[in-house]
Amino acid sequence: MSDPIVTTIEPAALPADRSVLQAVLRGLRGRCPACGEGRVLRGYLTATPACSACGEGYAHLSADDMPPWLTIMVVGHIVVPLLLLVEQAWHPAMWLQMAIWPAVTVALLLLLLPRSKGAVLGLLWATGAEAREERSEP
Ligand SMILES: [Zn+2]
């Protein structure tokens, strides 16, 4: 009789001293996920190459499409119920709704997009999920 085959799968090692929740919350506030003091973004959406307080860099992290996707999802879940609620309650004129809702949507998108990017950079940094692009040279 043979012994059963036992396979152990080790989870990927997370950076030991990085709290995912803390890093995401700091990124959401626009702060450096590592120290919470410096800024995670330089300008509107560019990841800072080095935090002004601790020197941690985020420019090598690739958030890709997740910040806009997250922003659209959140804004959609805010604007659509509000629109329906206002329509049900007050029936405002169509021209008024056509003036208000696109402006509210764009304002929320512009407000939340950098926060989403900061949160995603915090998540990537805390989990050690760094972009690995493999390019073949011609
Ligand atoms: Zn920092």
py3Dmol code that shows the C-alpha trace and the ligand (Angstrom):
import py3Dmol

protein = """\
ATOM      1  CA  MET A   1       0.000   0.000   0.000  1.00  0.00           C
ATOM      2  CA  SER A   2       1.402   3.333  -0.999  1.00  0.00           C
ATOM      3  CA  ASP A   3       1.191   6.585   0.885  1.00  0.00           C
ATOM      4  CA  PRO A   4      -1.228   9.192  -0.463  1.00  0.00           C
ATOM      5  CA  ILE A   5       0.347  11.980  -2.399  1.00  0.00           C
ATOM      6  CA  VAL A   6       0.382  15.118  -0.324  1.00  0.00           C
ATOM      7  CA  THR A   7       0.896  18.382  -2.086  1.00  0.00           C
ATOM      8  CA  THR A   8       1.352  21.556  -0.176  1.00  0.00           C
ATOM      9  CA  ILE A   9       0.714  24.833  -1.920  1.00  0.00           C
ATOM     10  CA  GLU A  10       2.229  27.809  -0.209  1.00  0.00           C
ATOM     11  CA  PRO A  11       0.389  31.101  -0.667  1.00  0.00           C
ATOM     12  CA  ALA A  12       2.331  33.857  -2.326  1.00  0.00           C
ATOM     13  CA  ALA A  13       4.299  35.742   0.254  1.00  0.00           C
ATOM     14  CA  LEU A  14       2.814  39.118   1.075  1.00  0.00           C
ATOM     15  CA  PRO A  15       5.073  41.895   2.171  1.00  0.00           C
ATOM     16  CA  ALA A  16       5.082  41.253   5.910  1.00  0.00           C
ATOM     17  CA  ASP A  17       4.746  44.746   7.279  1.00  0.00           C
ATOM     18  CA  ARG A  18       2.091  46.037   4.886  1.00  0.00           C
ATOM     19  CA  SER A  19      -1.540  46.354   5.952  1.00  0.00           C
ATOM     20  CA  VAL A  20      -3.780  46.142   2.893  1.00  0.00           C
ATOM     21  CA  LEU A  21      -6.659  48.055   4.496  1.00  0.00           C
ATOM     22  CA  GLN A  22      -4.403  50.812   5.790  1.00  0.00           C
ATOM     23  CA  ALA A  23      -2.642  51.158   2.434  1.00  0.00           C
ATOM     24  CA  VAL A  24      -5.957  51.328   0.530  1.00  0.00           C
ATOM     25  CA  LEU A  25      -7.392  53.902   2.943  1.00  0.00           C
ATOM     26  CA  ARG A  26      -4.260  56.028   2.733  1.00  0.00           C
ATOM     27  CA  GLY A  27      -4.333  55.822  -1.068  1.00  0.00           C
ATOM     28  CA  LEU A  28      -8.023  56.755  -1.030  1.00  0.00           C
ATOM     29  CA  ARG A  29      -7.083  59.944   0.834  1.00  0.00           C
ATOM     30  CA  GLY A  30      -4.357  60.626  -1.728  1.00  0.00           C
ATOM     31  CA  ARG A  31      -1.622  59.845   0.768  1.00  0.00           C
ATOM     32  CA  CYS A  32       1.390  57.599   0.426  1.00  0.00           C
ATOM     33  CA  PRO A  33       0.323  54.007   1.273  1.00  0.00           C
ATOM     34  CA  ALA A  34       3.641  53.390   3.021  1.00  0.00           C
ATOM     35  CA  CYS A  35       3.872  56.346   5.405  1.00  0.00           C
ATOM     36  CA  GLY A  36       0.563  58.228   5.072  1.00  0.00           C
ATOM     37  CA  GLU A  37       2.393  61.550   4.954  1.00  0.00           C
ATOM     38  CA  GLY A  38       3.460  62.265   1.355  1.00  0.00           C
ATOM     39  CA  ARG A  39       1.274  62.194  -1.742  1.00  0.00           C
ATOM     40  CA  VAL A  40       0.703  59.036  -3.785  1.00  0.00           C
ATOM     41  CA  LEU A  41      -0.054  60.981  -6.976  1.00  0.00           C
ATOM     42  CA  ARG A  42       1.924  63.713  -8.653  1.00  0.00           C
ATOM     43  CA  GLY A  43      -0.531  65.950 -10.475  1.00  0.00           C
ATOM     44  CA  TYR A  44      -3.982  64.581 -11.216  1.00  0.00           C
ATOM     45  CA  LEU A  45      -3.376  60.901 -12.002  1.00  0.00           C
ATOM     46  CA  THR A  46       0.363  60.300 -12.284  1.00  0.00           C
ATOM     47  CA  ALA A  47       1.818  57.996  -9.658  1.00  0.00           C
ATOM     48  CA  THR A  48       4.672  59.639  -7.818  1.00  0.00           C
ATOM     49  CA  PRO A  49       8.119  58.157  -8.500  1.00  0.00           C
ATOM     50  CA  ALA A  50       9.175  58.866  -4.901  1.00  0.00           C
ATOM     51  CA  CYS A  51       7.167  59.917  -1.848  1.00  0.00           C
ATOM     52  CA  SER A  52       8.315  63.293  -0.518  1.00  0.00           C
ATOM     53  CA  ALA A  53       8.234  61.961   3.054  1.00  0.00           C
ATOM     54  CA  CYS A  54       9.543  58.379   2.894  1.00  0.00           C
ATOM     55  CA  GLY A  55      10.903  57.941  -0.647  1.00  0.00           C
ATOM     56  CA  GLU A  56       8.672  54.965  -1.557  1.00  0.00           C
ATOM     57  CA  GLY A  57       7.932  55.006  -5.290  1.00  0.00           C
ATOM     58  CA  TYR A  58       4.710  54.055  -7.055  1.00  0.00           C
ATOM     59  CA  ALA A  59       5.463  54.864 -10.687  1.00  0.00           C
ATOM     60  CA  HIS A  60       6.383  51.220 -11.398  1.00  0.00           C
ATOM     61  CA  LEU A  61       2.913  50.007 -10.302  1.00  0.00           C
ATOM     62  CA  SER A  62       0.427  49.604 -13.132  1.00  0.00           C
ATOM     63  CA  ALA A  63      -3.166  50.239 -12.048  1.00  0.00           C
ATOM     64  CA  ASP A  64      -4.359  49.803 -15.652  1.00  0.00           C
ATOM     65  CA  ASP A  65      -8.149  50.110 -16.051  1.00  0.00           C
ATOM     66  CA  MET A  66      -9.154  49.394 -12.469  1.00  0.00           C
ATOM     67  CA  PRO A  67      -9.408  53.031 -11.234  1.00  0.00           C
ATOM     68  CA  PRO A  68     -11.763  54.152 -14.048  1.00  0.00           C
ATOM     69  CA  TRP A  69     -13.748  50.930 -13.769  1.00  0.00           C
ATOM     70  CA  LEU A  70     -14.100  51.375 -10.007  1.00  0.00           C
ATOM     71  CA  THR A  71     -15.008  55.049 -10.415  1.00  0.00           C
ATOM     72  CA  ILE A  72     -17.675  54.368 -13.033  1.00  0.00           C
ATOM     73  CA  MET A  73     -19.167  51.622 -10.871  1.00  0.00           C
ATOM     74  CA  VAL A  74     -19.355  53.833  -7.780  1.00  0.00           C
ATOM     75  CA  VAL A  75     -20.641  56.917  -9.610  1.00  0.00           C
ATOM     76  CA  GLY A  76     -23.237  54.846 -11.451  1.00  0.00           C
ATOM     77  CA  HIS A  77     -24.520  53.474  -8.169  1.00  0.00           C
ATOM     78  CA  ILE A  78     -24.845  57.007  -6.814  1.00  0.00           C
ATOM     79  CA  VAL A  79     -26.239  58.882  -9.821  1.00  0.00           C
ATOM     80  CA  VAL A  80     -28.776  56.388 -11.189  1.00  0.00           C
ATOM     81  CA  PRO A  81     -30.689  55.888  -7.908  1.00  0.00           C
ATOM     82  CA  LEU A  82     -30.629  59.647  -7.287  1.00  0.00           C
ATOM     83  CA  LEU A  83     -31.941  60.323 -10.779  1.00  0.00           C
ATOM     84  CA  LEU A  84     -34.748  57.804 -10.337  1.00  0.00           C
ATOM     85  CA  LEU A  85     -35.570  59.121  -6.879  1.00  0.00           C
ATOM     86  CA  VAL A  86     -35.768  62.731  -8.089  1.00  0.00           C
ATOM     87  CA  GLU A  87     -37.886  61.708 -11.075  1.00  0.00           C
ATOM     88  CA  GLN A  88     -40.288  59.734  -8.876  1.00  0.00           C
ATOM     89  CA  ALA A  89     -40.564  62.438  -6.225  1.00  0.00           C
ATOM     90  CA  TRP A  90     -40.652  65.725  -8.158  1.00  0.00           C
ATOM     91  CA  HIS A  91     -40.889  65.023 -11.903  1.00  0.00           C
ATOM     92  CA  PRO A  92     -38.591  67.923 -12.848  1.00  0.00           C
ATOM     93  CA  ALA A  93     -38.589  69.172 -16.419  1.00  0.00           C
ATOM     94  CA  MET A  94     -36.528  67.166 -18.875  1.00  0.00           C
ATOM     95  CA  TRP A  95     -34.316  70.154 -19.765  1.00  0.00           C
ATOM     96  CA  LEU A  96     -33.487  70.570 -16.074  1.00  0.00           C
ATOM     97  CA  GLN A  97     -32.540  66.921 -15.678  1.00  0.00           C
ATOM     98  CA  MET A  98     -30.483  67.056 -18.866  1.00  0.00           C
ATOM     99  CA  ALA A  99     -28.597  70.002 -17.357  1.00  0.00           C
ATOM    100  CA  ILE A 100     -28.100  68.590 -13.860  1.00  0.00           C
ATOM    101  CA  TRP A 101     -27.304  64.876 -14.176  1.00  0.00           C
ATOM    102  CA  PRO A 102     -24.482  65.020 -16.706  1.00  0.00           C
ATOM    103  CA  ALA A 103     -22.844  67.783 -14.663  1.00  0.00           C
ATOM    104  CA  VAL A 104     -23.240  65.797 -11.427  1.00  0.00           C
ATOM    105  CA  THR A 105     -21.863  62.690 -13.131  1.00  0.00           C
ATOM    106  CA  VAL A 106     -18.799  64.451 -14.552  1.00  0.00           C
ATOM    107  CA  ALA A 107     -18.112  66.233 -11.250  1.00  0.00           C
ATOM    108  CA  LEU A 108     -18.269  62.956  -9.308  1.00  0.00           C
ATOM    109  CA  LEU A 109     -16.087  61.175 -11.870  1.00  0.00           C
ATOM    110  CA  LEU A 110     -13.438  63.889 -11.703  1.00  0.00           C
ATOM    111  CA  LEU A 111     -13.589  63.924  -7.910  1.00  0.00           C
ATOM    112  CA  LEU A 112     -13.404  60.159  -7.421  1.00  0.00           C
ATOM    113  CA  LEU A 113     -10.986  59.094 -10.178  1.00  0.00           C
ATOM    114  CA  PRO A 114      -7.778  60.205  -8.413  1.00  0.00           C
ATOM    115  CA  ARG A 115      -9.037  58.704  -5.161  1.00  0.00           C
ATOM    116  CA  SER A 116      -9.700  55.397  -6.932  1.00  0.00           C
ATOM    117  CA  LYS A 117      -6.236  55.500  -8.456  1.00  0.00           C
ATOM    118  CA  GLY A 118      -4.698  56.133  -5.029  1.00  0.00           C
ATOM    119  CA  ALA A 119      -6.659  53.261  -3.506  1.00  0.00           C
ATOM    120  CA  VAL A 120      -5.660  50.876  -6.297  1.00  0.00           C
ATOM    121  CA  LEU A 121      -2.002  51.909  -6.013  1.00  0.00           C
ATOM    122  CA  GLY A 122      -2.258  51.267  -2.267  1.00  0.00           C
ATOM    123  CA  LEU A 123      -3.724  47.832  -2.933  1.00  0.00           C
ATOM    124  CA  LEU A 124      -1.018  46.981  -5.475  1.00  0.00           C
ATOM    125  CA  TRP A 125       1.735  48.219  -3.177  1.00  0.00           C
ATOM    126  CA  ALA A 126       0.420  46.396  -0.082  1.00  0.00           C
ATOM    127  CA  THR A 127      -0.027  43.086  -1.881  1.00  0.00           C
ATOM    128  CA  GLY A 128       3.214  43.306  -3.813  1.00  0.00           C
ATOM    129  CA  ALA A 129       1.318  42.985  -7.102  1.00  0.00           C
ATOM    130  CA  GLU A 130       3.739  44.700  -9.386  1.00  0.00           C
ATOM    131  CA  ALA A 131       3.361  44.838 -13.143  1.00  0.00           C
ATOM    132  CA  ARG A 132       5.556  42.514 -15.077  1.00  0.00           C
ATOM    133  CA  GLU A 133       5.566  43.353 -18.717  1.00  0.00           C
ATOM    134  CA  GLU A 134       7.340  40.902 -20.931  1.00  0.00           C
ATOM    135  CA  ARG A 135       8.367  42.367 -24.195  1.00  0.00           C
ATOM    136  CA  SER A 136       9.989  40.467 -26.975  1.00  0.00           C
ATOM    137  CA  GLU A 137      12.735  42.276 -28.755  1.00  0.00           C
ATOM    138  CA  PRO A 138      12.512  42.094 -32.542  1.00  0.00           C
TER     139      PRO A 138
END
"""
ligand_1 = """\
1
ZN
Zn 5.621 57.935 1.967
"""
view = py3Dmol.view(width=600, height=400)
view.addModel(protein, "pdb")
view.setStyle({"model": 0}, {"cartoon": {"style": "trace"}})
view.addModel(ligand_1, "xyz")
view.setStyle({"model": 1}, {"stick": {}})
view.zoomTo()
view.show()
